Each structure stands twice: as C-alpha cells, then as structure tokens.
Amino acid sequence: MDDRSLSNIDQPSLFCILSKRLFAGMFNFRKIFALWFLVATTMSYTSVSMAVPKVKSWSTENGVRVYYVHAPELPMVDVQILFDAGSARDKKKKGLSLLTNRMLSMGAGKLDATGIAENFESVGAKLGRGALRDSAWLSLRTLSKEKYLSKAVNTLATVLNKPRFLKGDLAREKKRIVATIRQQGASPSSIAKRAFYKELFRKHPYANMPIGTIKGVKSLNKKDLQKFYQQYYVGNNAVVAIVGAIDEARARKMVHTLTSTLKPGSKAAALPKVKPLTKSKLVHIPHPSSQSHIFIGQTGTYRGDPEYYLLYTANHPFGGGGGLTSRLAQEVREKRGLAYSVYSYFSPMRRRGIFVIGMQTKNSNTVKAINLLNAQLNKYHRKGMSRKEFKHAVSNITGGFALRIDTNKEIVQYLGLIGFYNLPINYMTEFTKNIQKLDRKQINAAFKKRIRPQAMVTIVVGGRKAPVLSAP
C-alpha cells in the first residue's frame, strides 16, 4: 500500500536463524564455521556502516535538486531520480503516470528495449523504475569504476532524456499492463486495496491506483505520454539522490550528464487537501476465496507533519511493531488464532495518506475479527499506550533505525525521500533524537486527536454475504 519506508524497523536476527539451523542438524562443522565467520564479518561491516551518513546538497541551473552521500566502502554507486509525476497527476487518464514511466526504458534515442537492457547488463548495472501516487522514478545501481560507470550513466541519460514512445512498443506495454490489471481483478487482496483507496479518497487524486484501469490504459496514446512527460519530467520537478564510491566532483559530473538537457519547466501544482471521512462505512465485495481480506482505516498523516513522530510511535505498540508483541498480534493471533498476520501502519504522502489495519481470516470468523479490531482500536484510542509500551516502543524504534540505513540502497531511498518531500537535510541524523524527545502523554493525545474510530471505512473482500457488525 504505497510508501511504507518507516513502518517496520524490525530486522531478522542472524543468530536466531543460525540457532534454528544448528539444532535442525542442517550444517556440518565446516558449514557452521563458515556461517559464524559470515555473521562475524557482517557485524563488523555493519558496525562501521551504522554511522549516520553526511549529506551534501546542491541545485543545478535547470532546477534539479541533488542529494549526495560519499560511501567508499563498496565499489558501487546507487542513483535515484524522482519526479512529482505519480498517479495523483493522472487526472482522468487513469494509468498515465505508470505507463509513461515504463515506456522510458522501452526505447530511447537509437536504442530499443533490448539495446537498453544489453547496455546495462554489459557493465553489470541494474535499472529500476516505477510510479506510486506521489512520485515516479528511475534508479540505477552500477560499479564505480569509470569504464562501467560512464556507460551505465550515459545509457540512463538516454533513457531519461530521449524516450521514443513508439506506437508498437506502446501497444505491447499497454497489453502487459492490462493483463496485470485483469490478474489483480481476481486477487482478493488487490480488490480490497483498490476499494479501500476508492472509498477513502473518493474524488481526490489519491483514489487513483497507479496501475490505472483497463478502460483508462486502453485509451492512452502517444500524445498523452508525450504531453505528460514534457510537463512533469522537467528540472524544477526533479530530485536526484546519489550514494556511492565516487567523490563530489564525479557526482556533479554525473548529475550534469543525466539532467543538463532537461527543460527547467515548472514544479507540479499543489495537490488538493484530503477531506477526512465524517462517518463510518462498510463495503463488502463477494469473492469465492476461503478467507476474507479486511482493511479498516481512515486518512492519516503526511510528510512534514509536526505530529508525524507522535503518530508513528503511537502505532508501534498497537499494530506496527512487527513480530508478536503488538496488541493486535496478541489479541487477534496469539489469544484467539483468528489470523496468522495482523498489522496497522501509517503511510504518509505529500497530502494525508492512510492509517490502515489489515488482516485475513476465515470467512466464518469475519464478524468476530472485525468486531475485535474495532474494540481494540476503541480501547487504545481511549486509554493510549502504557508506560511499559512507551519504553519498549522508543527503545525498539531508536535501536532499530540504524538497520534502516545500513546499505547504500536504503540510504539513497532516504535521500530521495528527504529531497522529494522537502524534509530537513539532517532527517536521518535527527530521527532517533526526535523519537527520544517524545512524551507518552503527547503521543496518546495525538493518537486520540487524529484517529476517529467513529469515522472509519471497512473493506471486506470474501464470503457471499455482508457481515453484520456489532455497534461500536
């Protein structure tokens, strides 16, 4: 469900995995020694990389904002280029953002899709691309040695600056997307997500699914893509994030190669504010699946929200802490066995994103499960977290944050996040400090103010009849 970059900080323990395998008799002595050596060296490397990186930032003449971190430990470079060009910009042309983004690598300059792929593969580079509601992006991972780096960067520059949008390529990509939409139409989870966003955001642009609709995708043509690209893939609407074993001079040269020919253009217009629900609503969608997929939620928080840290921490003991320690996991799974997994999270976007509680359960348990989720939400809303839960949440979040930035890939994603949402440049440095400053009473007050149990949308996909729920 879109951006969840800070929703789950728990990481699996190598020691737990090792212990289970040892007792299961899966390793001989040499394998045991080798694995312990791997654990030891991994810990040694991690202890070095856990330091919060120093971020440098600058802007180009055509308006591109750049965020850079020098990371010499590995001979690699990670690049992410983001544009305010997600599905919230589709308007009535559903799926336009994603289709435009995908078509960039289907042919550019003198290269067709095969030529683009071969160029990257020949130097061991990896191209990524995608679009969500707020942003569309291209990413690159490549070796830092100049002969590999230059070819990868030049190819990415061609992809970004010289898309062809040929009709034959467009027709094939549209067919692939339509096929995916049809597959999702049979998936209860996908059906539930689409219904959740539709009911929650209604006429707001966030109601659009990035992949679009069959009708919308089929209607798109080359002119639509060209117009969208020319409007949104411009310097003043772009952010570049770079992390890797190159110095600042090479980073600046790379940015010039990638973005100097982008037209300055204009920053995308501000999105309308999200209007919260004023009353609860239940939507049941019949499905032949043996389990019901359940989403309960409302609008939540946004990037840069002064109460973001309060709400993020408030959710941790309720359903966002990972593992089996959250209230929802204890009540739904451990005590009653109604689901294997149950969770809650905030997904902040440029405007208010979602707060959602989710789970799957047998159709026969649907009513019981929903009533229990609502009861737990009401209880937590009234009383808030305990002192013990507060201490555990702060300890877990602050202790786990280093593991969120211990790889170049994770750091470049944070840089993109910082730049795209205009967050403070010291966001990574200050994250744990901001959590440690919080007061339990403030956290509970923020959750009570912002979450409205009496105005939640409930989506149920599964079973033949709509569930009859207890009054809250």
C-alpha positions as CSV (number, residue, x, y, z in Angstrom):
1,M,0.0,0.0,0.0
2,D,2.4,2.7,-1.2
3,D,5.1,4.2,0.8
4,R,5.9,2.2,4.0
5,S,9.6,3.2,4.3
6,L,9.4,3.8,8.1
7,S,6.6,1.4,9.0
8,N,8.6,-1.6,10.1
9,I,12.0,-1.4,11.6
10,D,12.4,-4.9,13.0
11,Q,15.1,-7.0,11.3
12,P,15.6,-10.8,11.4
13,S,18.4,-12.0,13.7
14,L,21.2,-13.9,12.1
15,F,21.8,-15.6,15.5
16,C,18.2,-16.8,15.6
17,I,18.4,-18.2,12.1
18,L,21.7,-19.9,12.9
19,S,20.5,-21.5,16.1
20,K,17.4,-22.9,14.4
21,R,19.5,-24.5,11.6
22,L,22.1,-25.8,14.0
23,F,19.5,-27.6,16.1
24,A,17.9,-28.9,13.0
25,G,21.1,-30.6,12.0
26,M,21.4,-28.8,8.7
27,F,25.1,-27.9,8.9
28,N,28.4,-29.9,9.2
29,F,31.3,-28.4,11.1
30,R,32.8,-26.6,8.1
31,K,29.5,-25.0,7.2
32,I,28.9,-23.9,10.8
33,F,32.4,-22.3,10.9
34,A,31.7,-20.6,7.6
35,L,28.4,-19.2,8.7
36,W,29.8,-18.0,12.0
37,F,32.6,-16.2,10.0
38,L,29.9,-14.6,7.8
39,V,28.0,-13.4,10.9
40,A,31.1,-12.0,12.5
41,T,32.2,-10.2,9.3
42,T,28.7,-8.9,8.7
43,M,28.6,-7.5,12.2
44,S,32.0,-5.9,11.7
45,Y,30.9,-4.3,8.5
46,T,27.5,-3.2,9.9
47,S,29.2,-1.5,12.9
48,V,31.1,0.7,10.5
49,S,28.2,1.5,8.2
50,M,25.8,2.3,11.1
51,A,27.1,5.8,11.4
52,V,24.6,8.3,10.0
53,P,26.0,9.5,6.7
54,K,26.8,13.1,5.9
55,V,24.5,14.6,3.3
56,K,25.5,17.2,0.8
57,S,23.0,19.1,-1.4
58,W,23.0,21.5,-4.3
59,S,20.8,22.6,-7.2
60,T,21.5,22.7,-10.9
61,E,20.9,25.6,-13.2
62,N,17.7,24.0,-14.6
63,G,16.3,23.4,-11.1
64,V,17.2,19.8,-10.2
65,R,17.8,19.4,-6.5
66,V,20.6,16.9,-5.7
67,Y,21.4,15.0,-2.5
68,Y,24.7,13.1,-2.3
69,V,26.5,10.9,0.2
70,H,30.0,9.6,-0.3
71,A,30.2,5.9,0.7
72,P,33.6,4.5,-0.3
73,E,33.2,1.1,1.5
74,L,32.0,-0.7,-1.6
75,P,32.9,0.0,-5.3
76,M,29.3,0.7,-6.2
77,V,27.1,3.7,-7.0
78,D,23.3,4.0,-6.4
79,V,21.3,6.7,-8.1
80,Q,17.6,7.6,-7.8
81,I,15.9,10.2,-9.9
82,L,12.4,11.2,-8.7
83,F,9.7,13.4,-10.3
84,D,6.5,14.7,-8.9
85,A,4.8,12.6,-11.6
86,G,2.9,9.9,-9.8
87,S,-0.7,8.7,-10.4
88,A,-2.1,11.7,-8.5
89,R,-1.2,13.6,-11.7
90,D,-3.2,11.2,-14.0
91,K,-6.4,13.2,-13.7
92,K,-9.0,11.4,-16.0
93,K,-6.3,9.4,-17.8
94,K,-6.0,6.5,-15.4
95,G,-2.6,4.8,-15.6
96,L,-0.8,7.5,-17.5
97,S,1.9,8.1,-14.9
98,L,2.9,4.4,-14.7
99,L,2.7,3.8,-18.5
100,T,4.8,6.9,-19.2
101,N,7.4,5.7,-16.7
102,R,7.6,2.2,-18.1
103,M,7.9,3.4,-21.7
104,L,11.1,5.3,-20.9
105,S,13.0,2.0,-21.0
106,M,11.1,0.6,-23.9
107,G,13.1,2.7,-26.4
108,A,15.2,5.8,-26.2
109,G,17.5,7.6,-28.7
110,K,18.9,4.9,-31.1
111,L,18.3,2.1,-28.6
112,D,15.3,-0.2,-28.4
113,A,14.3,-2.0,-25.2
114,T,16.8,-4.9,-25.9
115,G,19.6,-2.5,-26.6
116,I,18.9,-0.6,-23.4
117,A,18.9,-3.8,-21.4
118,E,22.1,-5.1,-23.0
119,N,23.9,-1.8,-22.3
120,F,23.2,-2.1,-18.6
121,E,23.9,-5.9,-18.5
122,S,27.2,-5.5,-20.2
123,V,28.6,-3.4,-17.3
124,G,26.7,-5.3,-14.5
125,A,24.3,-2.4,-13.9
126,K,20.7,-2.6,-12.9
127,L,18.0,-0.2,-13.9
128,G,14.8,0.3,-11.8
129,R,11.7,2.3,-12.5
130,G,8.3,2.8,-11.0
131,A,5.4,5.1,-10.1
132,L,3.3,5.4,-7.0
133,R,0.7,8.1,-6.1
134,D,3.1,10.9,-5.4
135,S,6.3,10.1,-7.4
136,A,7.7,8.4,-10.5
137,W,11.3,7.4,-10.5
138,L,14.3,5.8,-12.3
139,S,17.1,4.1,-10.3
140,L,20.5,2.8,-11.2
141,R,22.9,0.6,-9.4
142,T,26.4,0.3,-11.0
143,L,30.0,-0.3,-10.3
144,S,32.0,2.8,-9.6
145,K,34.9,2.1,-11.9
146,E,34.8,4.7,-14.6
147,K,34.6,2.4,-17.7
148,Y,31.5,0.8,-16.1
149,L,30.0,3.9,-14.6
150,S,30.2,6.0,-17.6
151,K,28.4,3.6,-19.9
152,A,25.7,2.9,-17.3
153,V,25.2,6.7,-16.7
154,N,25.2,7.6,-20.4
155,T,22.6,4.9,-21.0
156,L,20.4,6.1,-18.2
157,A,20.7,9.7,-19.6
158,T,19.5,8.4,-22.9
159,V,16.5,6.7,-21.3
160,L,15.6,9.8,-19.3
161,N,16.1,12.4,-21.9
162,K,15.3,10.8,-25.3
163,P,12.3,8.5,-24.9
164,R,10.8,7.4,-28.2
165,F,7.3,6.3,-27.2
166,L,6.9,4.3,-30.4
167,K,3.4,3.1,-31.2
168,G,4.4,-0.6,-31.4
169,D,6.2,-0.5,-28.1
170,L,3.3,1.4,-26.6
171,A,0.8,-1.2,-27.7
172,R,2.8,-4.1,-26.2
173,E,3.3,-2.3,-22.9
174,K,-0.4,-1.5,-22.7
175,K,-1.3,-5.1,-23.2
176,R,1.1,-6.2,-20.4
177,I,-0.4,-3.6,-18.0
178,V,-4.0,-4.6,-18.9
179,A,-3.1,-8.3,-18.3
180,T,-1.8,-7.4,-14.9
181,I,-4.9,-5.4,-14.1
182,R,-7.0,-8.4,-15.0
183,Q,-4.9,-10.7,-12.8
184,Q,-5.3,-8.2,-9.9
185,G,-9.1,-8.3,-10.6
186,A,-9.1,-11.9,-9.4
187,S,-7.0,-11.3,-6.3
188,P,-9.0,-10.5,-3.2
189,S,-6.1,-8.6,-1.7
190,S,-5.8,-6.4,-4.8
191,I,-9.6,-5.9,-5.0
192,A,-9.6,-4.8,-1.3
193,K,-6.8,-2.3,-1.8
194,R,-8.4,-0.7,-4.8
195,A,-11.7,-0.5,-2.9
196,F,-10.0,0.9,0.2
197,Y,-8.4,3.8,-1.7
198,K,-11.5,4.5,-3.7
199,E,-13.8,4.7,-0.6
200,L,-11.2,6.6,1.5
201,F,-10.2,9.3,-1.1
202,R,-13.3,9.4,-3.3
203,K,-12.8,12.3,-5.7
204,H,-9.2,13.1,-4.6
205,P,-6.4,12.2,-7.0
206,Y,-5.1,9.7,-4.4
207,A,-8.1,7.5,-5.2
208,N,-6.3,6.5,-8.4
209,M,-4.5,3.2,-8.5
210,P,-1.1,3.8,-10.1
211,I,-1.6,0.9,-12.5
212,G,-4.8,2.5,-13.7
213,T,-7.9,0.9,-15.1
214,I,-8.4,-1.3,-18.1
215,K,-10.5,1.3,-19.8
216,G,-8.1,4.1,-18.9
217,V,-4.9,2.3,-20.1
218,K,-6.5,1.2,-23.4
219,S,-7.5,4.8,-24.1
220,L,-3.9,6.2,-23.7
221,N,-2.0,7.2,-26.8
222,K,1.5,8.5,-27.7
223,K,0.4,12.2,-27.5
224,D,-0.9,11.6,-23.9
225,L,2.5,10.2,-22.9
226,Q,4.5,13.0,-24.7
227,K,2.4,15.7,-23.0
228,F,2.7,14.1,-19.6
229,Y,6.5,13.6,-20.0
230,Q,7.0,17.2,-21.2
231,Q,5.0,18.7,-18.3
232,Y,6.4,16.6,-15.4
233,Y,9.8,15.2,-16.4
234,V,11.5,18.6,-16.0
235,G,14.3,20.1,-13.9
236,N,12.2,22.0,-11.4
237,N,10.1,18.9,-10.7
238,A,13.1,16.6,-10.2
239,V,15.2,15.3,-7.3
240,V,18.4,13.3,-7.7
241,A,19.9,11.1,-4.9
242,I,23.4,9.6,-5.2
243,V,25.2,7.3,-2.8
244,G,28.4,5.5,-3.6
245,A,32.2,5.3,-4.0
246,I,32.6,8.5,-6.1
247,D,33.7,11.9,-4.9
248,E,31.6,15.0,-5.1
249,A,33.3,16.2,-8.4
250,R,32.3,12.9,-10.1
251,A,28.9,13.1,-8.6
252,R,28.4,16.6,-10.0
253,K,29.6,15.4,-13.4
254,M,27.2,12.5,-13.3
255,V,24.2,14.8,-12.5
256,H,25.2,17.0,-15.4
257,T,25.2,14.1,-17.7
258,L,21.9,12.9,-16.5
259,T,19.9,16.1,-16.2
260,S,21.5,19.0,-18.0
261,T,19.3,18.6,-21.1
262,L,16.1,18.5,-19.1
263,K,14.0,21.6,-19.6
264,P,13.6,23.7,-16.4
265,G,9.8,23.6,-16.7
266,S,7.7,24.2,-13.6
267,K,7.2,22.4,-10.3
268,A,3.9,20.4,-10.3
269,A,0.9,22.2,-8.9
270,A,0.0,21.6,-5.2
271,L,-2.4,18.7,-4.8
272,P,-5.8,19.4,-3.1
273,K,-6.1,18.7,0.5
274,V,-7.6,15.4,1.6
275,K,-11.0,15.6,3.2
276,P,-11.4,13.1,6.0
277,L,-14.4,10.9,6.4
278,T,-17.2,12.1,8.7
279,K,-18.8,8.7,9.3
280,S,-18.0,5.1,9.1
281,K,-18.8,2.9,6.1
282,L,-18.7,-0.8,5.4
283,V,-18.1,-2.1,1.9
284,H,-18.5,-5.8,1.3
285,I,-17.3,-7.4,-2.0
286,P,-18.3,-11.0,-2.5
287,H,-15.5,-13.4,-3.5
288,P,-15.2,-17.2,-3.7
289,S,-12.0,-17.2,-1.6
290,S,-12.0,-19.2,1.6
291,Q,-10.7,-16.2,3.6
292,S,-11.9,-12.7,3.9
293,H,-9.4,-9.8,3.3
294,I,-10.1,-7.0,5.7
295,F,-8.9,-3.4,5.7
296,I,-10.1,-0.8,8.3
297,G,-8.8,2.7,8.1
298,Q,-9.0,6.4,7.5
299,T,-6.8,9.3,6.4
300,G,-3.6,9.6,8.5
301,T,-0.6,11.8,8.4
302,Y,1.6,13.5,5.8
303,R,5.3,14.0,5.2
304,G,6.4,17.0,7.2
305,D,3.5,16.7,9.7
306,P,4.6,18.2,13.0
307,E,2.8,15.2,14.7
308,Y,4.3,12.6,12.5
309,Y,6.7,11.2,15.1
310,L,4.0,11.1,17.7
311,L,1.7,9.1,15.4
312,Y,4.4,6.9,14.1
313,T,5.4,6.0,17.7
314,A,1.8,5.6,18.8
315,N,1.2,3.0,16.2
316,H,4.2,0.9,17.2
317,P,2.7,-0.9,20.2
318,F,-0.8,-1.0,18.6
319,G,0.0,-2.9,15.4
320,G,3.1,-1.7,13.9
321,G,6.0,-3.0,15.9
322,G,6.5,-6.2,14.0
323,G,6.7,-9.7,15.5
324,L,4.1,-10.8,18.0
325,T,4.4,-8.1,20.7
326,S,1.8,-5.6,19.4
327,R,-1.6,-5.5,20.9
328,L,-3.3,-6.6,17.7
329,A,-0.9,-9.6,17.3
330,Q,-1.6,-10.6,20.9
331,E,-5.3,-10.3,20.8
332,V,-6.0,-11.5,17.3
333,R,-3.4,-14.1,16.7
334,E,-2.0,-15.3,20.0
335,K,-5.1,-15.4,22.1
336,R,-7.8,-16.2,19.5
337,G,-6.0,-17.6,16.5
338,L,-8.1,-15.6,14.1
339,A,-5.2,-14.7,11.7
340,Y,-1.6,-15.5,11.0
341,S,-0.8,-11.9,10.4
342,V,-2.4,-8.7,11.6
343,Y,-0.9,-5.2,11.4
344,S,-1.5,-1.4,11.3
345,Y,0.5,1.4,9.9
346,F,0.6,5.0,8.8
347,S,1.6,5.6,5.2
348,P,2.4,9.4,4.9
349,M,2.4,11.1,1.5
350,R,2.5,14.7,0.3
351,R,-1.0,15.1,1.5
352,R,-2.6,13.0,4.2
353,G,-2.0,9.3,3.4
354,I,-3.6,6.3,5.1
355,F,-3.9,4.8,8.5
356,V,-4.9,1.2,8.0
357,I,-5.5,-2.0,10.0
358,G,-5.3,-5.2,7.9
359,M,-5.7,-8.9,8.2
360,Q,-7.1,-12.1,6.6
361,T,-9.3,-14.6,8.4
362,K,-11.6,-17.5,7.6
363,N,-15.0,-16.3,6.2
364,S,-16.7,-17.8,9.2
365,N,-14.6,-15.6,11.5
366,T,-15.0,-12.3,9.7
367,V,-17.6,-10.7,12.0
368,K,-15.7,-11.8,15.1
369,A,-12.4,-10.5,13.7
370,I,-13.8,-7.1,12.7
371,N,-15.6,-6.6,16.0
372,L,-12.3,-7.4,17.8
373,L,-10.3,-5.0,15.7
374,N,-12.7,-2.2,16.3
375,A,-12.8,-3.0,20.1
376,Q,-9.0,-2.9,20.3
377,L,-8.9,0.4,18.4
378,N,-11.5,2.0,20.6
379,K,-9.7,0.8,23.7
380,Y,-6.3,2.1,22.5
381,H,-8.0,5.3,21.5
382,R,-9.4,5.9,24.9
383,K,-6.5,4.8,27.1
384,G,-3.5,5.0,24.9
385,M,-0.2,3.2,25.4
386,S,1.1,2.1,28.8
387,R,4.4,3.2,30.3
388,K,5.9,-0.2,29.5
389,E,4.7,0.0,25.9
390,F,6.1,3.5,25.6
391,K,9.6,2.5,26.8
392,H,9.6,-0.6,24.5
393,A,8.4,1.5,21.5
394,V,11.1,4.2,21.9
395,S,13.8,1.6,22.5
396,N,12.8,-0.5,19.6
397,I,12.4,2.4,17.1
398,T,15.6,4.1,18.1
399,G,17.6,0.9,18.4
400,G,16.4,-0.4,15.0
401,F,16.8,2.8,13.0
402,A,20.5,2.1,12.2
403,L,19.4,-1.0,10.4
404,R,17.2,1.1,8.1
405,I,20.3,3.0,6.8
406,D,23.0,0.3,6.8
407,T,23.1,-0.2,3.0
408,N,23.7,2.2,0.1
409,K,20.3,1.2,-1.4
410,E,18.5,2.2,1.8
411,I,20.4,5.4,2.1
412,V,19.7,6.5,-1.4
413,Q,16.0,5.9,-0.8
414,Y,16.1,8.1,2.3
415,L,17.9,10.8,0.3
416,G,15.1,10.6,-2.3
417,L,12.5,10.8,0.4
418,I,14.2,13.8,2.0
419,G,14.5,15.7,-1.3
420,F,11.1,14.8,-2.7
421,Y,9.2,15.8,0.4
422,N,11.4,18.7,1.4
423,L,12.3,17.2,4.7
424,P,15.3,18.6,6.7
425,I,18.6,17.6,5.3
426,N,19.6,16.2,8.7
427,Y,16.4,14.0,8.8
428,M,18.4,10.7,9.3
429,T,20.6,12.3,11.9
430,E,17.7,13.7,13.9
431,F,15.3,10.8,13.5
432,T,16.2,8.9,16.7
433,K,16.6,12.2,18.6
434,N,13.1,13.2,17.7
435,I,11.7,9.9,18.9
436,Q,13.6,10.2,22.2
437,K,12.2,13.6,22.8
438,L,8.6,12.4,22.8
439,D,6.4,12.2,25.9
440,R,3.9,9.4,26.4
441,K,1.1,11.8,27.2
442,Q,1.7,13.7,24.0
443,I,1.8,10.5,22.0
444,N,-1.6,9.4,23.4
445,A,-3.1,12.8,22.9
446,A,-2.0,12.9,19.2
447,F,-3.4,9.5,18.5
448,K,-6.7,10.4,20.2
449,K,-7.0,13.7,18.3
450,R,-6.1,12.3,14.9
451,I,-7.7,8.9,14.8
452,R,-11.5,8.8,14.7
453,P,-12.9,5.3,15.4
454,Q,-16.4,6.6,14.6
455,A,-15.3,7.5,11.0
456,M,-13.5,4.5,9.6
457,V,-14.0,2.8,6.2
458,T,-14.1,-1.0,6.4
459,I,-13.5,-3.1,3.3
460,V,-14.2,-6.8,3.3
461,V,-13.5,-9.0,0.3
462,G,-14.6,-12.6,0.7
463,G,-17.7,-14.6,1.5
464,R,-21.2,-14.3,-0.1
465,K,-23.0,-12.1,2.5
466,A,-22.0,-8.8,4.0
467,P,-21.0,-9.1,7.7
468,V,-23.4,-7.8,10.3
469,L,-21.3,-6.0,12.8
470,S,-21.8,-5.0,16.5
471,A,-22.4,-1.4,17.3
472,P,-19.2,0.4,18.4
